[in-house]
């Protein structure tokens, strides 16, 4: 999830400070929670033994 967020949602993002980075990162990860397809794909790719 971090790699996808870092390279696909936040490329070239240059926050002023860590507080701004944290806020943006939390928003991006919250948005990801509402998208089941990428989450399922990440779990399958990691070969985590879960039923989806």
Secondary structure, DSSP 4 states (H G I P E B T S, - for coil): -HHHIIIIISTT---SSHHHHHHHHHHHHHHHHT-HHHHHHHHHHHT-----
